[in-house]
């Protein structure tokens, strides 16, 4: 079985964005009644949004299941307040639940969190519980920068995050470290902010003893671990100079990279330097890059092709495509 | 000849830091007379600071010349005001000039700029002219984030920077895009802030037509180009989706990466995907990582060893070690 650990519902019916647009417009109107409201999307509209996109690509590329979450760039935790995020997040997660109910063999859910700039993530516990216990979701996306590019929250290793981590451990669900759109004009959302956040999170993990406090806490750093594998020697050296654990030891049961790296030489490097046990197959499809590479004739984000081309043993490929993901997201075993 | 394009004076005599400490302490005292002051460092102290470090490594590693600038992490453009930066920068650059005068065959100067958080870089023109015209420096380090990790300045492609670029073009000197220490606790100076800035700058260059406005403006993005080469497919795809030029065309005469990547697989990737004409040998020695890799027995930052191990033609190695650097920093040809 081939499990893609990184897919977002980037093709949701247009009513979802219309809801969000209206919600944002209401923020300017202090007298607006701020209720959860409703979203009228039919099952057929959901099917249509997926059949020509994610499901088509699953079939064409030979992948079986996608761990599926709301569109990351649209989480927008810097917009409005905690109530804004709560309503928006509930609708986004409800929709993922409907997708997973319609296509239980193709999608397993991961939730967005109602994080809010300046608000401690304790208020995300309830939504995590709802999604895991009521919907059967198997993880969450955690935004290390709810300010959208101004980086005003404490580092991920700060005790600020601990109550939320405690709940993750209790529920035995991992988090993908994933920022959202940036409102800082220096950054491009998918071109620099995403990768910078990945790199930033990993360095935070090097510096602190978070996994001594939470030995079973698990994070997936997406986009192939940001800049880390390319600079593996730099990070080995920085950890060594600072008398911190070896990278492999720090990562072992706690930190994992996906394979969202859109060319063969990048994937070769990733699998050469990072322990194979810490790599999960992922494609981010349909996501940041939608085009076809004229040099290969294939989609840039068809990352399975790059892995198929690697000289890995069958056992290692099985780990990468399935085994590691089952270990990191154990609740998937009840699903597929 | 082997030219290392990226070295900082990280081993300067302790009087330099003492000056800075006093300057920062004075910021808390509004009645302090804020004068340039003096720095009493003897030639012998300068020699001593280099003989056991940069010069020793040049000899041991077989490199000839280092393009040398003040310690990047100490630039601290977020500290104090424009006068603070002006005084601090003048002393730092004066010291580099003394190094280059004492060892004209080993070091060629690149200047720090008196950038200041919230102040347009027009005020850096005078110091650039002083260093190039009076000292014979051949380039500068330009900080895209003088706020030290809060990213409050406009992107490098904004007209905010144009008057400074105009002077760079007039003097025919390039800039290395190099941030300084971060005061944002999310970031580690050399572990994430540096690489994030590299990635951020490159994505800014993809998005705008800066090099149409300045066809001869040249930037070196250090640390192997941040996350870019590892994610070369992602950037090719992002540029393609956005109908921007091919990366190779955008970079050709304007954007260059150094080889500060501290392991062989990283350097292999860099030279496989990035045009060889756009790569300059650099080591960042003595810099971010000072240890010896127990797996190789060599210093992590001895990047020449990685390049020596590559299956490149003699012609390509000559470009990488010397030719490209002479092209990017043409004023070096009057020096060595």
HADDOCK unambig.tbl for C-alpha pairs under 7 A between the chains (distance, minus, plus):
assign (segid A and resid 150 and name CA) (segid B and resid 150 and name CA) 5.94 0.50 0.50
assign (segid A and resid 151 and name CA) (segid B and resid 186 and name CA) 6.93 0.50 0.50
assign (segid A and resid 154 and name CA) (segid B and resid 186 and name CA) 6.49 0.50 0.50
assign (segid A and resid 155 and name CA) (segid B and resid 185 and name CA) 6.72 0.50 0.50
assign (segid A and resid 155 and name CA) (segid B and resid 186 and name CA) 4.89 0.50 0.50
assign (segid A and resid 185 and name CA) (segid B and resid 155 and name CA) 6.71 0.50 0.50
assign (segid A and resid 186 and name CA) (segid B and resid 151 and name CA) 6.92 0.50 0.50
assign (segid A and resid 186 and name CA) (segid B and resid 154 and name CA) 6.50 0.50 0.50
assign (segid A and resid 186 and name CA) (segid B and resid 155 and name CA) 4.89 0.50 0.50
assign (segid A and resid 187 and name CA) (segid B and resid 200 and name CA) 6.11 0.50 0.50
assign (segid A and resid 188 and name CA) (segid B and resid 203 and name CA) 6.96 0.50 0.50
assign (segid A and resid 191 and name CA) (segid B and resid 203 and name CA) 6.17 0.50 0.50
assign (segid A and resid 192 and name CA) (segid B and resid 199 and name CA) 5.98 0.50 0.50
assign (segid A and resid 192 and name CA) (segid B and resid 200 and name CA) 5.23 0.50 0.50
assign (segid A and resid 192 and name CA) (segid B and resid 203 and name CA) 6.48 0.50 0.50
assign (segid A and resid 196 and name CA) (segid B and resid 196 and name CA) 5.04 0.50 0.50
assign (segid A and resid 199 and name CA) (segid B and resid 192 and name CA) 5.98 0.50 0.50
assign (segid A and resid 200 and name CA) (segid B and resid 187 and name CA) 6.12 0.50 0.50
assign (segid A and resid 200 and name CA) (segid B and resid 192 and name CA) 5.23 0.50 0.50
assign (segid A and resid 203 and name CA) (segid B and resid 188 and name CA) 6.95 0.50 0.50
assign (segid A and resid 203 and name CA) (segid B and resid 191 and name CA) 6.18 0.50 0.50
assign (segid A and resid 203 and name CA) (segid B and resid 192 and name CA) 6.47 0.50 0.50
assign (segid A and resid 226 and name CA) (segid B and resid 227 and name CA) 6.58 0.50 0.50
assign (segid A and resid 227 and name CA) (segid B and resid 226 and name CA) 6.57 0.50 0.50
assign (segid A and resid 227 and name CA) (segid B and resid 227 and name CA) 4.29 0.50 0.50
assign (segid A and resid 230 and name CA) (segid B and resid 230 and name CA) 5.76 0.50 0.50
assign (segid A and resid 230 and name CA) (segid B and resid 266 and name CA) 4.98 0.50 0.50
assign (segid A and resid 231 and name CA) (segid B and resid 261 and name CA) 5.91 0.50 0.50
assign (segid A and resid 231 and name CA) (segid B and resid 262 and name CA) 6.52 0.50 0.50
assign (segid A and resid 231 and name CA) (segid B and resid 266 and name CA) 6.47 0.50 0.50
assign (segid A and resid 232 and name CA) (segid B and resid 263 and name CA) 6.95 0.50 0.50
assign (segid A and resid 233 and name CA) (segid B and resid 262 and name CA) 4.59 0.50 0.50
assign (segid A and resid 233 and name CA) (segid B and resid 263 and name CA) 4.83 0.50 0.50
assign (segid A and resid 233 and name CA) (segid B and resid 300 and name CA) 6.62 0.50 0.50
assign (segid A and resid 234 and name CA) (segid B and resid 261 and name CA) 6.91 0.50 0.50
assign (segid A and resid 234 and name CA) (segid B and resid 262 and name CA) 5.30 0.50 0.50
assign (segid A and resid 234 and name CA) (segid B and resid 289 and name CA) 6.68 0.50 0.50
assign (segid A and resid 237 and name CA) (segid B and resid 289 and name CA) 5.64 0.50 0.50
assign (segid A and resid 237 and name CA) (segid B and resid 291 and name CA) 6.23 0.50 0.50
assign (segid A and resid 237 and name CA) (segid B and resid 300 and name CA) 6.67 0.50 0.50
assign (segid A and resid 238 and name CA) (segid B and resid 289 and name CA) 5.82 0.50 0.50
assign (segid A and resid 241 and name CA) (segid B and resid 291 and name CA) 6.20 0.50 0.50
assign (segid A and resid 261 and name CA) (segid B and resid 231 and name CA) 5.90 0.50 0.50
assign (segid A and resid 261 and name CA) (segid B and resid 234 and name CA) 6.89 0.50 0.50
assign (segid A and resid 262 and name CA) (segid B and resid 231 and name CA) 6.51 0.50 0.50
assign (segid A and resid 262 and name CA) (segid B and resid 233 and name CA) 4.57 0.50 0.50
assign (segid A and resid 262 and name CA) (segid B and resid 234 and name CA) 5.29 0.50 0.50
assign (segid A and resid 263 and name CA) (segid B and resid 232 and name CA) 6.94 0.50 0.50
assign (segid A and resid 263 and name CA) (segid B and resid 233 and name CA) 4.81 0.50 0.50
assign (segid A and resid 265 and name CA) (segid B and resid 269 and name CA) 6.31 0.50 0.50
assign (segid A and resid 266 and name CA) (segid B and resid 230 and name CA) 4.97 0.50 0.50
assign (segid A and resid 266 and name CA) (segid B and resid 231 and name CA) 6.47 0.50 0.50
assign (segid A and resid 269 and name CA) (segid B and resid 265 and name CA) 6.32 0.50 0.50
assign (segid A and resid 289 and name CA) (segid B and resid 234 and name CA) 6.68 0.50 0.50
assign (segid A and resid 289 and name CA) (segid B and resid 237 and name CA) 5.64 0.50 0.50
assign (segid A and resid 289 and name CA) (segid B and resid 238 and name CA) 5.81 0.50 0.50
assign (segid A and resid 291 and name CA) (segid B and resid 237 and name CA) 6.24 0.50 0.50
assign (segid A and resid 291 and name CA) (segid B and resid 241 and name CA) 6.21 0.50 0.50
assign (segid A and resid 300 and name CA) (segid B and resid 233 and name CA) 6.61 0.50 0.50
assign (segid A and resid 300 and name CA) (segid B and resid 237 and name CA) 6.67 0.50 0.50
